[in-house]
Amino acid sequence: MPHVLLAALLVASSTATAQTPPVPDGGSPAAASQESAPAESPAPAPAAPAASTEGSVSREELEQRLEATRQELREDIRAQTATQAVANNNDWQEEWTEEKRKLELFTLDGYLRVRPTLFYKFDLGKPALPAGTPLGRQLWTRSPRSASEQTQAGANMRFRLDPSFNVSEDVRVKVQVDALDNILLGSNPDSAYAGDGRNNFTLFSENQTPGNSAINAFKDSVQVRRAYGEVTTPVGILRFGRMGSHWGLGMLRNDGNCLDCDYGDTVDRIQFVTEPFAGWYVTPMLDFNSEGVTSERANSLGEPVDLTQSDDSHSLVLAIARRDTEQQERAKLDNNQGVLNYGLYFTYRTQRYATLGDTSGVPINPDPVVNVSTPTFLPRGGTMYVPDLWFKYAEKKFRIEAEFAAQLGTIDGRALTTADPASQSLRIAQFGGVLQTEFHIIENKLHLGVEAGFASGDKAPGFGNYPGRQGTGSDGNTAAGDVEGRQYRCDTGGCSDNAIRNFRFNRDYRVDLILWRSILNGVTDAFYVKPGLKYSIAEGFDVFGSIIYSQAFYGESTPSSVNKGLGFEADVGARYVTEDGFVAGIDYGILFPLAGLKDLNLPAQELSTAHAIRGTLAIKF
């Protein structure tokens, strides 16, 4: 609407200019009028100079106003184009660009956060496992000093920068850099440096040193997570590089750009976003998931080369969605109109061979400086189809949103080592979904809602969030009572269970504070129901709470190997957010474990109630 008014003003101004007769050189509009007037009606001589002066001033002011109007119209059109170009919020950074500010050479967003935490009885009061027990049996990492220590507390931080280098209105480079990413406060004392010699006792440490991988920390202090280019063309937006990946509610693809996220999906991708029809977005993408053996260590020329395409894992992705921008959605809701958005995100992925280093951790790049070696290639023959449907309908007082996904495919060769048979095949059949409802009442201060979600599974022991953990059965398979491990069962004699059916939620999709977020680390092989509410006490100050019931689909998947019930959890919290970006929050959760979490060999054991306190101090900019 603003640029429509400006256009009208521009037309009016142009019309006014066009109606002024041409002025001869050295003359004025008044003089020209006098020349064209009949001889019998000459203008009074004294009035001519005054009219000439007045006409000259009016024309100069009109030209200045016209130029100002043109400039204002240009700026408004630029801003409006950037807003409507494609998208708007963090949930759609992958397929739609966010709203642009007026062009600046360099813009910087990000946040600093500090999160104090306290966990109590996350082992649920279970007895300690004997030394050497495979990780697949372990529920929670205990204190290494004493099993009687049941409180684990500390604080961690992250400083995230999301700079954008705007080369022009249509060309930009975006980067995401994490400094001190999830660093535990106090984990880099100066005494941690080997051979430093200044402090023999940590008791004397006064200084925290920058983290350096393999020296005094497990990762470096600064990590460049993402960097990609973005070019706006007349027919769409081209993106290329390493970027975040997000779709729908974030159940399967989640870029981790929320303030409380810890992971985030990052992909090497080339994509093109186009809008063939108003409100319809079509985005083809090519993902480079894994290149296998490269020349990075062997090539001294500086430019690495993918030595063979036979071990590559690539994805062809297509996203099609009907979606309103954030501004359009707000306008519709303010006018008591409904908002209907939906879309499909489809992935096709293949891999012919895998190298041994993909699973064993042995470097897969040949190093001729040390020796001449040939990587071991294992037949994989993997194919995956991943459809993901998203739907949202909202009115001023109501919202319903859902996401449903499946992962289907085959693996012709399941071998992970040279000792595994190369001809044994596996099937992939996984399904998961989330449904959210929300009602806004009492002048939009009270929000009531119910969420339900499920992730498919089967009767294989363990949940399967970490299939790489060794089970207590033979050949690395899981056995009854295991918490984690592979979800198929194969040995050298064949496969008694060749299907992988456990769908896994993205770890940054938050359901609760304790069970799925911390202990099991992601929803899988189970369903949950979560009623909740939020109340806005004042501007920027909210309190909220929820109750979550969780249950496994099969009792064989739980540590009890019999019971399905996992637990009731109650979470409450408060959040304070200011207009200048300060965020303070506190969350408390309590988990009442059910019989499904009991140990197989101790069916009569009484499980302890687990508690969690999470704090948040942050500054967003």
N, C-alpha and C positions, 0 to 999 in steps of 0.2 A: 504493500500500500504506500509506503513512503516514497518509493521511486516512481510510482504512478503519479503522485502529486507533483513531484519534481519534474517529471516529463511534461505534465500539463503546463506548469509554470514556464518551462523551456519553450514550449510551443507558443504560449501566449507572448513571451518576450520576443521570440523570433517573428511573430506576426506583427508586433508593434514596430519592429525594425523594418520589416518588409513594407509597411505602409508609409514609411518616410520617403519622399521622392528623392531621386538621385540629386546629389549636390555638385554643381560644377566646381572645378578647381578654383580655390580662393574664395568660394562663396559660402553660403549658409542656407539652411532650410528656409529661413524667412526670405532671404534674397531670392531663392529659387521661386518661391511663391509669388513674389512681386513680379518676376519676369514672366510668369505664366498667367498673371491676372490681366483682365481687359484693361485697355489704355484709359478708358473713361473712369475707372475706379482705382486710381493709384493709392497705395497705402500712404498714410501720413509720414512725411519725412522724418520727424523726430522719433517715431516708434521703431524705425528700422534697426538702429544700432542695438536697442534694448532687446528686440526680438532675436537678433542674431546672437547676442551673448547668451540669452536664455536657452535658445535651441542647442547651442554648442555644449553647454553644461549638461543638459538633459540627455544628449546622445552619449556623452562620456560615461555618465552614471548608468545608463542602460547597458552599455557594453560591459562595464564592470560587473553589474548584477548578472548579466547573461553568462559571463565567464565563470563567476562564482557558482551559479546554478549548474553549469556544465560540470565543474569539478566535483560538486557535491553529488551529482547524479552518477558520475564515474565511480566515486568511492562507495556509494550505496549499492550499485550494481555489483561491484567487486565483492563486497561483504555478503550480499544476497546470494551470489553465485557460489561462493565458498560454503555458505550455509547449506544450500540445496544440492551442492555437488554430489555429496554422498555422505552420509551419515553423521553421527553425532556423539554417541556415548561409548564408554569403555567396553560395553558388551559387544560392540560391532567394529572394533578397531581393525579387524582383519579384512572385512568386506567393505566397510564404508568409512570414509575419512571423517575426522572430527571437525567441528565448526572452527573456521579460521578467524583469527584476529586480523585487524588491518595489518598490512604487510610490515613486518619488522625483519631486519636481517637475521636476528638471533632471538629466539624465545626459549624460555627455560621453565619446565614444570618438574614436579617431583615431591618428595616428602622426606622428613626425618622422623623415625619412630623409635621408641624405647618401650619394651614390653616386659614388665615384671611378671613372673609366673610362680605358682606354688602348686605342686602336685602331692596329694596325700593318698597312700594306699592304692596306687595304680596297679600293683601286683595282685590286688583283690584279696590280700591276706593268704595267698597260696604259699605252700612251703617251697623253699629253694630247690632248684633242680641240681642233680649231681653234676660235677665238673665233667665236661666232654659231651654233654647232651646236645644233640643237633639243634640249631637255631629254630628249626621248624616246630619244636615243642614249646618254645619260650613265648610267653604272653607279653611280658614287659621287662625292660632292662633294669635290673635291681642295682642297688648300691654294691660296688665291688668290695667294700670293707666289711659290711655286716648286713645280713638279711633282715635284721631287726630295725634298720633305718628305713622308715616308711615315708619320710618327707623329702622331696626333691624340689629345691627352689633356686631361683636365680633371675637374671634379667638379660635380655638380648636386644640388639638394635640393628637398624639398617638405615643407610642414607642412599636414596635413589634419585638419580638425575635423569630427566627425559628432555634433553635439548633438541631443538629443531633449528636447522640452518636453512633459512629461506633464501635461496639463490635468486629467485624471482617470485612473482605471484603464482607461477605454475610449476616451479621446480623447487624441491626441498630435500634435505637429508635429515633423517631422524635417527636418534641414538638413544639407547637405554644403558645406563651405567650404574652398577651397584657398588657402593663403598661400605666396607665393614658389614657385609651381608650376613644377617643373622649371627653376628658375632656375640658370643656370651660375654657379658661384661666381666672383666677380670681374667679372661682366658689367655691373654698374651703378656704375662708379666716379664720384666726384663731378665729375670733369672731363668727363663725358659730357653734362652740362647745357649746352645752348647759351647763350652769353652770360653764363655764371657768372663768368668772368674771374678766378677765384681761382687756378686752376692751368692754365697753358698746356700743361704736359707731364703726361701720364698718369703719368710716373715719380714725380711728387710726390703722387699720390693716396693718401690715407690712409683714405678713407671710402667705404662703399657706400650709395648713396641708394635710397629706395624706387622700384620700377619704376612708371612712369606711361606708359600707352600713347601712342604717337606723340610722346613727349617724350624719354625716355631708355631706352625699352624697347619691345618689340613687344606686351606685354600688361601689365595692371595687377598690382600686388603681391598684391591680394586678389581672388578670384573666387568668387562664390556659384554653385556648380555645380547644386545641387539643393535643392528645398524642397517638401515635400508634407505633406498631412494624412492621418492614419490614424485611423479610427473603427471600434471593435469593436461589432458589433451582435449580437443573438441568433442571426442566421442567417448571419453572415459578417463579413468585414472590408472596409471601403470605403477606397480610397486615391485621392487626387486631387492633382494638381500636377505638378511637374517631378521626376522620379525616375529611378533607374537601371533598366536592363533587362538581365536575365540569364536564360539557360535552359541546362539540361543541363551539358555540359562547357565551355560558353563558346566553342564553335567559331564560332558565328554571332552570338549575342547574348551580350555580355560586359559586365558593369557596371564592370569595371576596379577592383574593390575589393580586389585583392591588393596586397601590399606593393611588388611590383616592377612594377606596371602603370603605363602612361603615358597611356592614352586613356580608355576607358570609354564605354559607350553610355548616353546620357541622353535620356529621352523626356518629352514633355508628354502626360500620360495620365490617364484616369479608369478605374479598375478595381475589380472586386468579387471577393473571394476567398470561396468557400463550400465547405463539406465536406458534401455531401448524404449520403454514406455514410462510415463510419469508414475513414480512410486514403485516401479519394478526394477530390481537390481539383479544382474547376471554377472557372476564372477568365476571365470575359469582360472585354475591355479595348477602349477607344477611344483611339487615338493621333492627335495633331495633328502631323503630320510637317512640313507647310509651309502657311502661310496666304496666301502671295503678297503682293499689294498691300494695305497697311494705311494707316490715317489717322494713324499715329504722328507723322509730321513735319508734316502739314497741320492736324491737329486740336489746337486750343489748350485744349480742355475737360479734358484730362488723361486721359481714358479712350479708348484706341485702339479702332478699329473695323476689322474685316475688310471692306474695301470691296466685294469680290465673292467669291462662293463658287465661281466657275467655275475659278479657278486653284488651288484648295485641293488638297492631297494629304493624305488621311486614311487610317487603317488600322483595320480591325476585326480584333481578335485574340481567339482563344480558346485557352486552355491547359487541358488535361485530363490529370491525372496520378494514378497510384497511387503513393504514397510514404510511407515511414516517417519519423517525426521522428528527429532525431539520437539522442535518448535511447532510442527504441524500437529503432533499429538497433544501438546498443551492447548493449542488453539481449539481443537475439537472437544477436548474435555471441558474447557471453560465454557463452550457453547452447548454443553449437555449432549454432545454427539458421541457415538460409540467409536472405538478404535479397534480395527481388525487387522492384524499382521500375521504372516505365516511364511514358512520357507522350508527348503530342502537343501541339505548339505551332504553331498555324496562323494565318497572317496573310493578309488580303485587303486590297489597297491600290489606290486609283484616283487619277487626276488627269486632268481634261479639257483644261485649258490651262496653259501655263507663261508667265511673264513673261520678257522679255529679260534682266532683271537677275539671274535665277536662274543664268545661266551666264556672263554677260559681266562680272559684278561691278559694273555700273552701278547706282546706287541705284534701286529700283523704287517707292519711295514718292513721290508727287507733292509738290512744295514750292512752294506758291503765293506764298511770300514772295519767291522769286527769279524764278520764271516759272510760267506755266501750261503743264503738259505732260501728255500722255496716255501711260501705259505701253504698251509694245508687247506684245501677247498672241500667243503662238505655239501653234497647235493641238498638243496632246500626245496625248490619247486613250490614256493609259497604264493598264494593268491588270496587277497582279502577284498571284500565288498563291505563298505560301511555307510549305510544310509542313516541320516539323522534328521528327523522332522521336528519343527518348532512351530508353536501356535500361541497367539496372544490375543485376548479380547479384553478391552477395558472400557469402563464408563467412569463417571466422576466419583461414584461411590463404590465401585466394584472392579476387581481385576481377576481374571483367570488366565493362567499361563502354563504351558506344558511343553515337555520335550521328550521324544521317544527315539531311541537309537538301537541299531543292531550291528553286530560284527559277525560276518559270515565268510567262510572260506575254507581252504584246505592247505595242509603242509605235507608235501609228498615225502620228504625226508626229515624225520624228527631228530636226527643225530646231533648231539652237542659235542661229542668227543669222537676220536677215531675208533674207540672201542664200541661205540653204539652202532647197531645195525643201520645201514643207510637206506634201507627199503621200507622201513615202517612209516606209515602215514598217520596224520592226525586230522580231525575235523574241527572247525571253529564254528560255534553256534551260540552267540551271546545276545542277550536282550536286556535293555534297561530303560527306565523312564522316571520322570518326575512330574507331579501335578501340584501347582500352587494356586490357592484361592485367597483373596484378601477383600475385606469389607471395611469401608471408611465411614465412621459414624461420629456423632457428637462434634459437629463442625470440623470434621477431618482430624480431630485430635486423638481419637481412639481407633486403632486398626486391629481388627480381628482376622485371623486367617487359619487355614489348615493346609499342611503340606504332606504329601505322601510320595514315597519313592520305592522303587524295587530294582534289584540287580540279579539277574538269573544266576543259577548255580547248579550243582548236581550232588550226588552222594559221595563224591571223592572227599577223603578226610582233609580238613583244613579249609581256610577261606580262600586262599589263592591270591591275595594282594601281593605276595612276594614269592612267586613260583621258583625263584632262584635259590631259596633257602632249602637246605637239605632236610628231608623228612627222616623219621626214625625207621622207616621200612627199608627193605633191601633195594639195592641199586639206586638209592637216593629218592625213592618213592615215599609218599606219605603213608602213615599208618594211623589207625584209630586213636584219637586223642590229640593228634597234632593240630597246631594252630595255623601253620603256614606250610607252603610247599606246592609242588606242581599239582595240577588238577587233572592229569591223565596218569595212567599206570602202564608202563612198558618196561620190559627187560629184554635180555638177549633172546629169550624164547618167544617173544611176541608181545602184543598189547591186549590186556584184558579190558582197558578203558582207553579208547583212542580219541575222545572228544574233550575239547576245552570249552566249557559252557559258562564259566563264571565271568559275567560282565563286571567291569570295575569302573566306579565313578572316578572322575578327576579328583585328585587329592586337595585341590583348592576349592572344591564345592563343599561348603560348610554346612553340616547338618546339626552338629552338637559341639560340646566342649571336650568330652572325655572319650566315649566309646569309639565312635567312628573317626573322630579327628585325631586322637592321640594313641589309643591302645591298638586298634585294628588298622588305622591309617587309610580309610577309604571304604565306602559302602560296596560290598560285593556279597553274592550268595545269600541275600537276605532282603527283607523289606522293612520299612519303618513308617510310622504315622506320627505327625508332629503338629498338634494345635498350638497356637501362640497368639500373643497380643503385644501391642506397643502403644504407649500413651505419651503424648507430647505435653509435658508440664508447662513449658515455656518455649519461646523461640530458640531453637538449637539445643534444647535439653529434653531427652527422651528416656523413658524407662521401658523395659521390655522383659518378656519371659516366655518360656515354652516348655512343653513336656513331650518327650520323645519315647515311644515304645518301639523296640527293635526285636526282630525275630528272624532266625535263619529259615530258609526254605526246607532244609534237610537236617535232621538231628545228627546225621553222620558227619556233617561238616564242622560241628562244634567241638570244643575240647572234651565235652561229655560224651560225644559220639552217640547220644541218645536223645537228649532234650533239645528243643528248638528255641525256647525263649532265651534272649540275650540280656535284656535289661530295660528298666525304666530310668530315664534321666530327666532331671529338672534343671533348667538353666535360667538364670535371671541376670539382668545387668542394667547399666545406665550409661548414657553417652552424652557428652557435652561438646558441641561444635560451634565455634565462633565464625563470624563472617571473614575474619582475616586469616583463617586456616588452622587455628589451634584446635586440637582434638584431645579430649580426655575421656577415658572410659574405664569401667570396672565390670567384670563378669564373674559370676560364681556358678559352678555346676556341681551336682551331686548325682552319682550313678548308683542305682540299686541293682546289682547284678542278679540275674536269674540262673536257673539250673543249667542252662546250656553252656555256661562259662565254667562250670565245675570240672575238675579233673576226672578223667575216665576211671582211674584207679581209686579215687576218693569220692565216691558219690554222696557220702554223708557229710562232707566238709561244709562248714559255714563260711560263705564268702563275705569279705569285708566291704563296706560301703566306701566308694572312692570319691574324693573331693578335688576340685580344681578352682583356683583363683587366677584370673588373667587380668592384668592391667594394661592400659594403653595410654601413652603420652606421645603425641605426634604434632608435627607442623607440616601442613600441606601448602604448596605454593605453585 
